[in-house]
């Protein structure tokens, strides 16, 4: 049972980290696109943005994989719902 809890905790941590890192990447790209690209009719700027976007996504996805490998090297146990009761 303890091993199952640790594996579930690790899975939950990976999911949370992946979601947050993806949000950072996509959110940042959305801001750049909104502020620079959509307000410009420059075709060259759009082309540069596409290259930068792909490089950022590749780098971010590689880092997500690296974080997942790093997490795998740890024993993780969530104490998310742990309650400590005091005696009176």
PyMOL Python script that loads the backbone (N, CA, C, O; Angstrom):
from pymol import cmd

cmd.read_pdbstr("""\
ATOM      1  N   UNK A   1       0.822  -1.203   0.000  1.00  0.00           N
ATOM      2  CA  UNK A   1       0.000   0.000   0.000  1.00  0.00           C
ATOM      3  C   UNK A   1       0.860   1.259   0.000  1.00  0.00           C
ATOM      4  O   UNK A   1       0.545   2.224  -0.697  1.00  0.00           O
ATOM      5  N   UNK A   2       1.929   1.260   0.764  1.00  0.00           N
ATOM      6  CA  UNK A   2       2.812   2.412   0.845  1.00  0.00           C
ATOM      7  C   UNK A   2       3.442   2.713  -0.516  1.00  0.00           C
ATOM      8  O   UNK A   2       3.583   3.875  -0.897  1.00  0.00           O
ATOM      9  N   UNK A   3       3.816   1.669  -1.238  1.00  0.00           N
ATOM     10  CA  UNK A   3       4.418   1.844  -2.565  1.00  0.00           C
ATOM     11  C   UNK A   3       3.409   2.457  -3.537  1.00  0.00           C
ATOM     12  O   UNK A   3       3.767   3.314  -4.345  1.00  0.00           O
ATOM     13  N   UNK A   4       2.164   2.025  -3.462  1.00  0.00           N
ATOM     14  CA  UNK A   4       1.114   2.578  -4.324  1.00  0.00           C
ATOM     15  C   UNK A   4       0.892   4.062  -4.031  1.00  0.00           C
ATOM     16  O   UNK A   4       0.710   4.856  -4.954  1.00  0.00           O
ATOM     17  N   UNK A   5       0.907   4.432  -2.761  1.00  0.00           N
ATOM     18  CA  UNK A   5       0.742   5.827  -2.365  1.00  0.00           C
ATOM     19  C   UNK A   5       1.883   6.674  -2.914  1.00  0.00           C
ATOM     20  O   UNK A   5       1.657   7.771  -3.423  1.00  0.00           O
ATOM     21  N   UNK A   6       3.101   6.168  -2.812  1.00  0.00           N
ATOM     22  CA  UNK A   6       4.257   6.906  -3.316  1.00  0.00           C
ATOM     23  C   UNK A   6       4.186   7.070  -4.828  1.00  0.00           C
ATOM     24  O   UNK A   6       4.492   8.141  -5.351  1.00  0.00           O
ATOM     25  N   UNK A   7       3.786   6.022  -5.528  1.00  0.00           N
ATOM     26  CA  UNK A   7       3.675   6.109  -6.986  1.00  0.00           C
ATOM     27  C   UNK A   7       2.573   7.086  -7.399  1.00  0.00           C
ATOM     28  O   UNK A   7       2.738   7.848  -8.352  1.00  0.00           O
ATOM     29  N   UNK A   8       1.461   7.061  -6.687  1.00  0.00           N
ATOM     30  CA  UNK A   8       0.369   7.995  -6.979  1.00  0.00           C
ATOM     31  C   UNK A   8       0.788   9.429  -6.665  1.00  0.00           C
ATOM     32  O   UNK A   8       0.448  10.353  -7.404  1.00  0.00           O
ATOM     33  N   UNK A   9       1.519   9.612  -5.578  1.00  0.00           N
ATOM     34  CA  UNK A   9       2.021  10.942  -5.221  1.00  0.00           C
ATOM     35  C   UNK A   9       2.977  11.461  -6.291  1.00  0.00           C
ATOM     36  O   UNK A   9       2.918  12.630  -6.672  1.00  0.00           O
ATOM     37  N   UNK A  10       3.851  10.592  -6.768  1.00  0.00           N
ATOM     38  CA  UNK A  10       4.804  10.976  -7.812  1.00  0.00           C
ATOM     39  C   UNK A  10       4.068  11.336  -9.096  1.00  0.00           C
ATOM     40  O   UNK A  10       4.412  12.313  -9.763  1.00  0.00           O
ATOM     41  N   UNK A  11       3.062  10.550  -9.439  1.00  0.00           N
ATOM     42  CA  UNK A  11       2.272  10.807 -10.643  1.00  0.00           C
ATOM     43  C   UNK A  11       1.558  12.160 -10.537  1.00  0.00           C
ATOM     44  O   UNK A  11       1.527  12.921 -11.504  1.00  0.00           O
ATOM     45  N   UNK A  12       0.987  12.458  -9.370  1.00  0.00           N
ATOM     46  CA  UNK A  12       0.303  13.728  -9.151  1.00  0.00           C
ATOM     47  C   UNK A  12       1.267  14.908  -9.239  1.00  0.00           C
ATOM     48  O   UNK A  12       0.937  15.941  -9.822  1.00  0.00           O
ATOM     49  N   UNK A  13       2.461  14.753  -8.659  1.00  0.00           N
ATOM     50  CA  UNK A  13       3.463  15.810  -8.709  1.00  0.00           C
ATOM     51  C   UNK A  13       3.906  16.070 -10.148  1.00  0.00           C
ATOM     52  O   UNK A  13       4.013  17.222 -10.569  1.00  0.00           O
ATOM     53  N   UNK A  14       4.162  15.008 -10.896  1.00  0.00           N
ATOM     54  CA  UNK A  14       4.553  15.167 -12.305  1.00  0.00           C
ATOM     55  C   UNK A  14       3.472  15.906 -13.082  1.00  0.00           C
ATOM     56  O   UNK A  14       3.769  16.811 -13.862  1.00  0.00           O
ATOM     57  N   UNK A  15       2.234  15.525 -12.871  1.00  0.00           N
ATOM     58  CA  UNK A  15       1.127  16.164 -13.579  1.00  0.00           C
ATOM     59  C   UNK A  15       1.044  17.650 -13.249  1.00  0.00           C
ATOM     60  O   UNK A  15       0.857  18.476 -14.143  1.00  0.00           O
ATOM     61  N   UNK A  16       1.180  17.991 -11.981  1.00  0.00           N
ATOM     62  CA  UNK A  16       1.093  19.393 -11.560  1.00  0.00           C
ATOM     63  C   UNK A  16       2.252  20.205 -12.132  1.00  0.00           C
ATOM     64  O   UNK A  16       2.053  21.321 -12.613  1.00  0.00           O
ATOM     65  N   UNK A  17       3.459  19.649 -12.081  1.00  0.00           N
ATOM     66  CA  UNK A  17       4.633  20.359 -12.603  1.00  0.00           C
ATOM     67  C   UNK A  17       4.515  20.535 -14.111  1.00  0.00           C
ATOM     68  O   UNK A  17       4.782  21.614 -14.640  1.00  0.00           O
ATOM     69  N   UNK A  18       4.111  19.465 -14.804  1.00  0.00           N
ATOM     70  CA  UNK A  18       3.950  19.542 -16.262  1.00  0.00           C
ATOM     71  C   UNK A  18       2.943  20.617 -16.654  1.00  0.00           C
ATOM     72  O   UNK A  18       3.176  21.387 -17.586  1.00  0.00           O
ATOM     73  N   UNK A  19       1.838  20.663 -15.947  1.00  0.00           N
ATOM     74  CA  UNK A  19       0.799  21.646 -16.259  1.00  0.00           C
ATOM     75  C   UNK A  19       1.311  23.071 -16.035  1.00  0.00           C
ATOM     76  O   UNK A  19       1.068  23.956 -16.856  1.00  0.00           O
ATOM     77  N   UNK A  20       2.009  23.288 -14.942  1.00  0.00           N
ATOM     78  CA  UNK A  20       2.522  24.629 -14.643  1.00  0.00           C
ATOM     79  C   UNK A  20       3.587  25.061 -15.650  1.00  0.00           C
ATOM     80  O   UNK A  20       3.593  26.211 -16.089  1.00  0.00           O
ATOM     81  N   UNK A  21       4.481  24.151 -16.017  1.00  0.00           N
ATOM     82  CA  UNK A  21       5.527  24.493 -16.988  1.00  0.00           C
ATOM     83  C   UNK A  21       4.917  24.757 -18.367  1.00  0.00           C
ATOM     84  O   UNK A  21       5.345  25.669 -19.074  1.00  0.00           O
ATOM     85  N   UNK A  22       3.934  23.970 -18.740  1.00  0.00           N
ATOM     86  CA  UNK A  22       3.260  24.184 -20.021  1.00  0.00           C
ATOM     87  C   UNK A  22       2.535  25.524 -20.019  1.00  0.00           C
ATOM     88  O   UNK A  22       2.556  26.242 -21.019  1.00  0.00           O
ATOM     89  N   UNK A  23       1.902  25.862 -18.916  1.00  0.00           N
ATOM     90  CA  UNK A  23       1.206  27.145 -18.798  1.00  0.00           C
ATOM     91  C   UNK A  23       2.186  28.307 -18.937  1.00  0.00           C
ATOM     92  O   UNK A  23       1.866  29.317 -19.563  1.00  0.00           O
ATOM     93  N   UNK A  24       3.371  28.171 -18.360  1.00  0.00           N
ATOM     94  CA  UNK A  24       4.394  29.216 -18.495  1.00  0.00           C
ATOM     95  C   UNK A  24       4.757  29.403 -19.965  1.00  0.00           C
ATOM     96  O   UNK A  24       4.801  30.526 -20.466  1.00  0.00           O
ATOM     97  N   UNK A  25       5.015  28.297 -20.646  1.00  0.00           N
ATOM     98  CA  UNK A  25       5.423  28.382 -22.062  1.00  0.00           C
ATOM     99  C   UNK A  25       4.322  28.976 -22.923  1.00  0.00           C
ATOM    100  O   UNK A  25       4.549  29.948 -23.644  1.00  0.00           O
ATOM    101  N   UNK A  26       3.140  28.400 -22.851  1.00  0.00           N
ATOM    102  CA  UNK A  26       2.042  28.819 -23.717  1.00  0.00           C
ATOM    103  C   UNK A  26       1.589  30.234 -23.373  1.00  0.00           C
ATOM    104  O   UNK A  26       1.300  31.031 -24.265  1.00  0.00           O
ATOM    105  N   UNK A  27       1.528  30.542 -22.096  1.00  0.00           N
ATOM    106  CA  UNK A  27       1.130  31.887 -21.680  1.00  0.00           C
ATOM    107  C   UNK A  27       2.108  32.948 -22.153  1.00  0.00           C
ATOM    108  O   UNK A  27       1.707  34.019 -22.610  1.00  0.00           O
ATOM    109  N   UNK A  28       3.380  32.647 -22.041  1.00  0.00           N
ATOM    110  CA  UNK A  28       4.403  33.592 -22.505  1.00  0.00           C
ATOM    111  C   UNK A  28       4.318  33.800 -24.009  1.00  0.00           C
ATOM    112  O   UNK A  28       4.406  34.929 -24.494  1.00  0.00           O
ATOM    113  N   UNK A  29       4.149  32.719 -24.737  1.00  0.00           N
ATOM    114  CA  UNK A  29       4.013  32.831 -26.197  1.00  0.00           C
ATOM    115  C   UNK A  29       2.767  33.618 -26.572  1.00  0.00           C
ATOM    116  O   UNK A  29       2.788  34.395 -27.526  1.00  0.00           O
ATOM    117  N   UNK A  30       1.691  33.426 -25.836  1.00  0.00           N
ATOM    118  CA  UNK A  30       0.452  34.159 -26.116  1.00  0.00           C
ATOM    119  C   UNK A  30       0.645  35.660 -25.904  1.00  0.00           C
ATOM    120  O   UNK A  30       0.138  36.471 -26.678  1.00  0.00           O
ATOM    121  N   UNK A  31       1.373  36.023 -24.862  1.00  0.00           N
ATOM    122  CA  UNK A  31       1.641  37.443 -24.600  1.00  0.00           C
ATOM    123  C   UNK A  31       2.480  38.036 -25.723  1.00  0.00           C
ATOM    124  O   UNK A  31       2.177  39.118 -26.225  1.00  0.00           O
ATOM    125  N   UNK A  32       3.529  37.331 -26.117  1.00  0.00           N
ATOM    126  CA  UNK A  32       4.387  37.823 -27.210  1.00  0.00           C
ATOM    127  C   UNK A  32       3.568  37.984 -28.485  1.00  0.00           C
ATOM    128  O   UNK A  32       3.660  39.001 -29.173  1.00  0.00           O
ATOM    129  N   UNK A  33       2.773  36.972 -28.788  1.00  0.00           N
ATOM    130  CA  UNK A  33       1.966  37.026 -30.008  1.00  0.00           C
ATOM    131  C   UNK A  33       0.968  38.183 -29.954  1.00  0.00           C
ATOM    132  O   UNK A  33       0.799  38.919 -30.926  1.00  0.00           O
ATOM    133  N   UNK A  34       0.324  38.326 -28.822  1.00  0.00           N
ATOM    134  CA  UNK A  34      -0.682  39.384 -28.679  1.00  0.00           C
ATOM    135  C   UNK A  34      -0.074  40.776 -28.806  1.00  0.00           C
ATOM    136  O   UNK A  34      -0.636  41.643 -29.475  1.00  0.00           O
ATOM    137  N   UNK A  35       1.055  40.987 -28.176  1.00  0.00           N
ATOM    138  CA  UNK A  35       1.660  42.317 -28.136  1.00  0.00           C
ATOM    139  C   UNK A  35       2.485  42.660 -29.374  1.00  0.00           C
ATOM    140  O   UNK A  35       2.530  43.820 -29.782  1.00  0.00           O
ATOM    141  N   UNK A  36       3.132  41.675 -29.968  1.00  0.00           N
ATOM    142  CA  UNK A  36       4.029  41.968 -31.080  1.00  0.00           C
ATOM    143  C   UNK A  36       3.483  41.558 -32.445  1.00  0.00           C
ATOM    144  O   UNK A  36       3.511  42.338 -33.397  1.00  0.00           O
ATOM    145  N   UNK A  37       3.000  40.357 -32.525  1.00  0.00           N
ATOM    146  CA  UNK A  37       2.671  39.800 -33.831  1.00  0.00           C
ATOM    147  C   UNK A  37       1.300  40.242 -34.321  1.00  0.00           C
ATOM    148  O   UNK A  37       1.158  40.654 -35.472  1.00  0.00           O
ATOM    149  N   UNK A  38       0.308  40.164 -33.478  1.00  0.00           N
ATOM    150  CA  UNK A  38      -1.048  40.523 -33.924  1.00  0.00           C
ATOM    151  C   UNK A  38      -1.185  42.002 -34.241  1.00  0.00           C
ATOM    152  O   UNK A  38      -2.027  42.391 -35.050  1.00  0.00           O
ATOM    153  N   UNK A  39      -0.368  42.823 -33.613  1.00  0.00           N
ATOM    154  CA  UNK A  39      -0.424  44.263 -33.853  1.00  0.00           C
ATOM    155  C   UNK A  39       0.467  44.694 -35.016  1.00  0.00           C
ATOM    156  O   UNK A  39       0.670  45.886 -35.244  1.00  0.00           O
ATOM    157  N   UNK A  40       0.994  43.718 -35.743  1.00  0.00           N
ATOM    158  CA  UNK A  40       1.894  44.043 -36.845  1.00  0.00           C
ATOM    159  C   UNK A  40       1.454  43.315 -38.102  1.00  0.00           C
ATOM    160  O   UNK A  40       0.983  42.179 -38.046  1.00  0.00           O
ATOM    161  N   UNK A  41       1.613  43.979 -39.232  1.00  0.00           N
ATOM    162  CA  UNK A  41       1.307  43.334 -40.513  1.00  0.00           C
ATOM    163  C   UNK A  41       2.595  42.871 -41.190  1.00  0.00           C
ATOM    164  O   UNK A  41       2.577  42.474 -42.355  1.00  0.00           O
ATOM    165  N   UNK A  42       3.701  42.920 -40.473  1.00  0.00           N
ATOM    166  CA  UNK A  42       5.005  42.552 -41.006  1.00  0.00           C
ATOM    167  C   UNK A  42       5.117  41.028 -41.146  1.00  0.00           C
ATOM    168  O   UNK A  42       5.069  40.299 -40.156  1.00  0.00           O
ATOM    169  N   UNK A  43       5.265  40.569 -42.376  1.00  0.00           N
ATOM    170  CA  UNK A  43       5.384  39.135 -42.653  1.00  0.00           C
ATOM    171  C   UNK A  43       6.681  38.579 -42.064  1.00  0.00           C
ATOM    172  O   UNK A  43       6.702  37.452 -41.567  1.00  0.00           O
ATOM    173  N   UNK A  44       7.745  39.348 -42.115  1.00  0.00           N
ATOM    174  CA  UNK A  44       9.029  38.892 -41.571  1.00  0.00           C
ATOM    175  C   UNK A  44       8.933  38.694 -40.057  1.00  0.00           C
ATOM    176  O   UNK A  44       9.493  37.740 -39.518  1.00  0.00           O
ATOM    177  N   UNK A  45       8.232  39.585 -39.381  1.00  0.00           N
ATOM    178  CA  UNK A  45       8.044  39.450 -37.940  1.00  0.00           C
ATOM    179  C   UNK A  45       7.289  38.161 -37.616  1.00  0.00           C
ATOM    180  O   UNK A  45       7.638  37.465 -36.662  1.00  0.00           O
ATOM    181  N   UNK A  46       6.275  37.842 -38.387  1.00  0.00           N
ATOM    182  CA  UNK A  46       5.516  36.599 -38.188  1.00  0.00           C
ATOM    183  C   UNK A  46       6.428  35.388 -38.381  1.00  0.00           C
ATOM    184  O   UNK A  46       6.344  34.418 -37.628  1.00  0.00           O
ATOM    185  N   UNK A  47       7.283  35.445 -39.373  1.00  0.00           N
ATOM    186  CA  UNK A  47       8.206  34.340 -39.634  1.00  0.00           C
ATOM    187  C   UNK A  47       9.188  34.152 -38.478  1.00  0.00           C
ATOM    188  O   UNK A  47       9.446  33.026 -38.051  1.00  0.00           O
ATOM    189  N   UNK A  48       9.730  35.252 -37.981  1.00  0.00           N
ATOM    190  CA  UNK A  48      10.647  35.191 -36.834  1.00  0.00           C
ATOM    191  C   UNK A  48       9.908  34.651 -35.618  1.00  0.00           C
ATOM    192  O   UNK A  48      10.447  33.827 -34.879  1.00  0.00           O
ATOM    193  N   UNK A  49       8.682  35.108 -35.406  1.00  0.00           N
ATOM    194  CA  UNK A  49       7.886  34.617 -34.267  1.00  0.00           C
ATOM    195  C   UNK A  49       7.687  33.110 -34.354  1.00  0.00           C
ATOM    196  O   UNK A  49       7.801  32.412 -33.346  1.00  0.00           O
ATOM    197  N   UNK A  50       7.390  32.606 -35.539  1.00  0.00           N
ATOM    198  CA  UNK A  50       7.180  31.163 -35.701  1.00  0.00           C
ATOM    199  C   UNK A  50       8.427  30.362 -35.320  1.00  0.00           C
ATOM    200  O   UNK A  50       8.326  29.304 -34.700  1.00  0.00           O
ATOM    201  N   UNK A  51       9.598  30.871 -35.693  1.00  0.00           N
ATOM    202  CA  UNK A  51      10.856  30.205 -35.340  1.00  0.00           C
ATOM    203  C   UNK A  51      11.088  30.261 -33.834  1.00  0.00           C
ATOM    204  O   UNK A  51      11.430  29.257 -33.211  1.00  0.00           O
ATOM    205  N   UNK A  52      10.900  31.437 -33.262  1.00  0.00           N
ATOM    206  CA  UNK A  52      11.092  31.610 -31.807  1.00  0.00           C
ATOM    207  C   UNK A  52      10.105  30.729 -31.041  1.00  0.00           C
ATOM    208  O   UNK A  52      10.473  30.084 -30.060  1.00  0.00           O
ATOM    209  N   UNK A  53       8.868  30.706 -31.488  1.00  0.00           N
ATOM    210  CA  UNK A  53       7.828  29.892 -30.846  1.00  0.00           C
ATOM    211  C   UNK A  53       8.234  28.422 -30.822  1.00  0.00           C
ATOM    212  O   UNK A  53       8.132  27.766 -29.785  1.00  0.00           O
ATOM    213  N   UNK A  54       8.687  27.910 -31.948  1.00  0.00           N
ATOM    214  CA  UNK A  54       9.074  26.501 -32.025  1.00  0.00           C
ATOM    215  C   UNK A  54      10.261  26.200 -31.121  1.00  0.00           C
ATOM    216  O   UNK A  54      10.292  25.163 -30.457  1.00  0.00           O
ATOM    217  N   UNK A  55      11.224  27.092 -31.095  1.00  0.00           N
ATOM    218  CA  UNK A  55      12.399  26.889 -30.240  1.00  0.00           C
ATOM    219  C   UNK A  55      12.021  26.909 -28.758  1.00  0.00           C
ATOM    220  O   UNK A  55      12.531  26.107 -27.975  1.00  0.00           O
ATOM    221  N   UNK A  56      11.130  27.821 -28.374  1.00  0.00           N
ATOM    222  CA  UNK A  56      10.684  27.886 -26.975  1.00  0.00           C
ATOM    223  C   UNK A  56       9.927  26.611 -26.598  1.00  0.00           C
ATOM    224  O   UNK A  56      10.156  26.053 -25.525  1.00  0.00           O
ATOM    225  N   UNK A  57       9.037  26.152 -27.460  1.00  0.00           N
ATOM    226  CA  UNK A  57       8.281  24.926 -27.181  1.00  0.00           C
ATOM    227  C   UNK A  57       9.206  23.709 -27.099  1.00  0.00           C
ATOM    228  O   UNK A  57       9.038  22.861 -26.223  1.00  0.00           O
ATOM    229  N   UNK A  58      10.176  23.623 -28.001  1.00  0.00           N
ATOM    230  CA  UNK A  58      11.130  22.503 -27.955  1.00  0.00           C
ATOM    231  C   UNK A  58      11.925  22.517 -26.656  1.00  0.00           C
ATOM    232  O   UNK A  58      12.074  21.485 -26.001  1.00  0.00           O
ATOM    233  N   UNK A  59      12.432  23.680 -26.288  1.00  0.00           N
ATOM    234  CA  UNK A  59      13.202  23.806 -25.052  1.00  0.00           C
ATOM    235  C   UNK A  59      12.342  23.469 -23.835  1.00  0.00           C
ATOM    236  O   UNK A  59      12.772  22.727 -22.951  1.00  0.00           O
ATOM    237  N   UNK A  60      11.145  24.008 -23.794  1.00  0.00           N
ATOM    238  CA  UNK A  60      10.246  23.752 -22.665  1.00  0.00           C
ATOM    239  C   UNK A  60       9.878  22.282 -22.546  1.00  0.00           C
ATOM    240  O   UNK A  60       9.865  21.731 -21.445  1.00  0.00           O
ATOM    241  N   UNK A  61       9.577  21.642 -23.675  1.00  0.00           N
ATOM    242  CA  UNK A  61       9.229  20.219 -23.644  1.00  0.00           C
ATOM    243  C   UNK A  61      10.413  19.362 -23.213  1.00  0.00           C
ATOM    244  O   UNK A  61      10.237  18.369 -22.507  1.00  0.00           O
ATOM    245  N   UNK A  62      11.616  19.740 -23.633  1.00  0.00           N
ATOM    246  CA  UNK A  62      12.811  19.021 -23.175  1.00  0.00           C
ATOM    247  C   UNK A  62      12.985  19.170 -21.669  1.00  0.00           C
ATOM    248  O   UNK A  62      13.347  18.210 -20.989  1.00  0.00           O
ATOM    249  N   UNK A  63      12.733  20.353 -21.149  1.00  0.00           N
ATOM    250  CA  UNK A  63      12.860  20.571 -19.712  1.00  0.00           C
ATOM    251  C   UNK A  63      11.784  19.811 -18.928  1.00  0.00           C
ATOM    252  O   UNK A  63      12.049  19.311 -17.835  1.00  0.00           O
ATOM    253  N   UNK A  64      10.595  19.726 -19.475  1.00  0.00           N
ATOM    254  CA  UNK A  64       9.546  18.939 -18.822  1.00  0.00           C
ATOM    255  C   UNK A  64       9.987  17.478 -18.736  1.00  0.00           C
ATOM    256  O   UNK A  64       9.823  16.845 -17.692  1.00  0.00           O
ATOM    257  N   UNK A  65      10.545  16.935 -19.822  1.00  0.00           N
ATOM    258  CA  UNK A  65      11.047  15.558 -19.787  1.00  0.00           C
ATOM    259  C   UNK A  65      12.152  15.414 -18.746  1.00  0.00           C
ATOM    260  O   UNK A  65      12.183  14.429 -18.008  1.00  0.00           O
ATOM    261  N   UNK A  66      13.065  16.395 -18.678  1.00  0.00           N
ATOM    262  CA  UNK A  66      14.148  16.344 -17.690  1.00  0.00           C
ATOM    263  C   UNK A  66      13.620  16.394 -16.254  1.00  0.00           C
ATOM    264  O   UNK A  66      14.124  15.689 -15.380  1.00  0.00           O
ATOM    265  N   UNK A  67      12.620  17.216 -16.018  1.00  0.00           N
ATOM    266  CA  UNK A  67      12.021  17.290 -14.679  1.00  0.00           C
ATOM    267  C   UNK A  67      11.371  15.956 -14.318  1.00  0.00           C
ATOM    268  O   UNK A  67      11.498  15.485 -13.187  1.00  0.00           O
ATOM    269  N   UNK A  68      10.677  15.351 -15.276  1.00  0.00           N
ATOM    270  CA  UNK A  68      10.054  14.053 -15.004  1.00  0.00           C
ATOM    271  C   UNK A  68      11.102  12.995 -14.666  1.00  0.00           C
ATOM    272  O   UNK A  68      10.885  12.179 -13.771  1.00  0.00           O
ATOM    273  N   UNK A  69      12.228  12.999 -15.367  1.00  0.00           N
ATOM    274  CA  UNK A  69      13.314  12.065 -15.049  1.00  0.00           C
ATOM    275  C   UNK A  69      13.888  12.348 -13.667  1.00  0.00           C
ATOM    276  O   UNK A  69      14.215  11.422 -12.924  1.00  0.00           O
ATOM    277  N   UNK A  70      14.010  13.612 -13.327  1.00  0.00           N
ATOM    278  CA  UNK A  70      14.517  13.989 -12.004  1.00  0.00           C
ATOM    279  C   UNK A  70      13.554  13.521 -10.904  1.00  0.00           C
ATOM    280  O   UNK A  70      13.984  12.972  -9.889  1.00  0.00           O
ATOM    281  N   UNK A  71      12.276  13.736 -11.108  1.00  0.00           N
ATOM    282  CA  UNK A  71      11.274  13.304 -10.125  1.00  0.00           C
ATOM    283  C   UNK A  71      11.339  11.797  -9.923  1.00  0.00           C
ATOM    284  O   UNK A  71      11.166  11.313  -8.804  1.00  0.00           O
ATOM    285  N   UNK A  72      11.588  11.051 -11.001  1.00  0.00           N
ATOM    286  CA  UNK A  72      11.669   9.591 -10.899  1.00  0.00           C
ATOM    287  C   UNK A  72      12.768   9.126  -9.964  1.00  0.00           C
ATOM    288  O   UNK A  72      12.706   8.007  -9.454  1.00  0.00           O
ATOM    289  N   UNK A  73      13.770   9.954  -9.726  1.00  0.00           N
ATOM    290  CA  UNK A  73      14.883   9.539  -8.873  1.00  0.00           C
ATOM    291  C   UNK A  73      14.605   9.771  -7.381  1.00  0.00           C
ATOM    292  O   UNK A  73      15.474   9.523  -6.545  1.00  0.00           O
ATOM    293  N   UNK A  74      13.399  10.245  -7.048  1.00  0.00           N
ATOM    294  CA  UNK A  74      13.048  10.527  -5.659  1.00  0.00           C
ATOM    295  C   UNK A  74      11.892   9.642  -5.192  1.00  0.00           C
ATOM    296  O   UNK A  74      11.045   9.223  -5.981  1.00  0.00           O
ATOM    297  N   UNK A  75      11.885   9.377  -3.901  1.00  0.00           N
ATOM    298  CA  UNK A  75      10.722   8.789  -3.258  1.00  0.00           C
ATOM    299  C   UNK A  75       9.859   9.946  -2.804  1.00  0.00           C
ATOM    300  O   UNK A  75      10.312  10.820  -2.064  1.00  0.00           O
ATOM    301  N   UNK A  76       8.618   9.950  -3.247  1.00  0.00           N
ATOM    302  CA  UNK A  76       7.732  11.069  -2.965  1.00  0.00           C
ATOM    303  C   UNK A  76       6.470  10.551  -2.303  1.00  0.00           C
ATOM    304  O   UNK A  76       5.880   9.563  -2.739  1.00  0.00           O
ATOM    305  N   UNK A  77       6.070  11.229  -1.252  1.00  0.00           N
ATOM    306  CA  UNK A  77       4.828  10.878  -0.580  1.00  0.00           C
ATOM    307  C   UNK A  77       4.088  12.167  -0.252  1.00  0.00           C
ATOM    308  O   UNK A  77       4.601  13.034   0.455  1.00  0.00           O
ATOM    309  N   UNK A  78       2.904  12.273  -0.765  1.00  0.00           N
ATOM    310  CA  UNK A  78       2.103  13.467  -0.552  1.00  0.00           C
ATOM    311  C   UNK A  78       1.538  13.477   0.859  1.00  0.00           C
ATOM    312  O   UNK A  78       1.122  12.440   1.377  1.00  0.00           O
ATOM    313  N   UNK A  79       1.523  14.637   1.470  1.00  0.00           N
ATOM    314  CA  UNK A  79       0.845  14.792   2.758  1.00  0.00           C
ATOM    315  C   UNK A  79      -0.285  15.801   2.598  1.00  0.00           C
ATOM    316  O   UNK A  79      -0.639  16.525   3.529  1.00  0.00           O
ATOM    317  N   UNK A  80      -0.824  15.825   1.421  1.00  0.00           N
ATOM    318  CA  UNK A  80      -1.842  16.787   1.029  1.00  0.00           C
ATOM    319  C   UNK A  80      -3.057  16.792   1.954  1.00  0.00           C
ATOM    320  O   UNK A  80      -3.590  17.853   2.278  1.00  0.00           O
ATOM    321  N   UNK A  81      -3.482  15.637   2.368  1.00  0.00           N
ATOM    322  CA  UNK A  81      -4.687  15.552   3.182  1.00  0.00           C
ATOM    323  C   UNK A  81      -4.391  15.048   4.582  1.00  0.00           C
ATOM    324  O   UNK A  81      -5.221  14.383   5.202  1.00  0.00           O
ATOM    325  N   UNK A  82      -3.228  15.363   5.066  1.00  0.00           N
ATOM    326  CA  UNK A  82      -2.843  14.919   6.392  1.00  0.00           C
ATOM    327  C   UNK A  82      -3.435  15.855   7.438  1.00  0.00           C
ATOM    328  O   UNK A  82      -3.314  17.076   7.339  1.00  0.00           O
ATOM    329  N   UNK A  83      -4.065  15.274   8.425  1.00  0.00           N
ATOM    330  CA  UNK A  83      -4.634  16.053   9.516  1.00  0.00           C
ATOM    331  C   UNK A  83      -3.964  15.639  10.818  1.00  0.00           C
ATOM    332  O   UNK A  83      -3.810  14.450  11.096  1.00  0.00           O
ATOM    333  N   UNK A  84      -3.574  16.606  11.596  1.00  0.00           N
ATOM    334  CA  UNK A  84      -2.999  16.334  12.906  1.00  0.00           C
ATOM    335  C   UNK A  84      -3.973  16.863  13.966  1.00  0.00           C
ATOM    336  O   UNK A  84      -4.310  18.047  13.994  1.00  0.00           O
ATOM    337  N   UNK A  85      -4.402  15.963  14.817  1.00  0.00           N
ATOM    338  CA  UNK A  85      -5.345  16.344  15.859  1.00  0.00           C
ATOM    339  C   UNK A  85      -4.616  16.433  17.185  1.00  0.00           C
ATOM    340  O   UNK A  85      -3.798  15.575  17.519  1.00  0.00           O
ATOM    341  N   UNK A  86      -4.917  17.472  17.930  1.00  0.00           N
ATOM    342  CA  UNK A  86      -4.322  17.639  19.242  1.00  0.00           C
ATOM    343  C   UNK A  86      -5.240  17.050  20.296  1.00  0.00           C
ATOM    344  O   UNK A  86      -6.464  17.087  20.166  1.00  0.00           O
ATOM    345  N   UNK A  87      -4.649  16.521  21.313  1.00  0.00           N
ATOM    346  CA  UNK A  87      -5.412  16.032  22.466  1.00  0.00           C
ATOM    347  C   UNK A  87      -5.573  17.156  23.460  1.00  0.00           C
ATOM    348  O   UNK A  87      -4.646  17.932  23.693  1.00  0.00           O
ATOM    349  N   UNK A  88      -6.744  17.242  24.040  1.00  0.00           N
ATOM    350  CA  UNK A  88      -7.000  18.279  25.055  1.00  0.00           C
ATOM    351  C   UNK A  88      -6.924  17.701  26.422  1.00  0.00           C
ATOM    352  O   UNK A  88      -7.110  18.417  27.406  1.00  0.00           O
TER     353      UNK A  88
END
""", "prot")
cmd.dss("prot")
cmd.show_as("cartoon", "prot")
cmd.util.cbc("prot")
cmd.orient("prot")
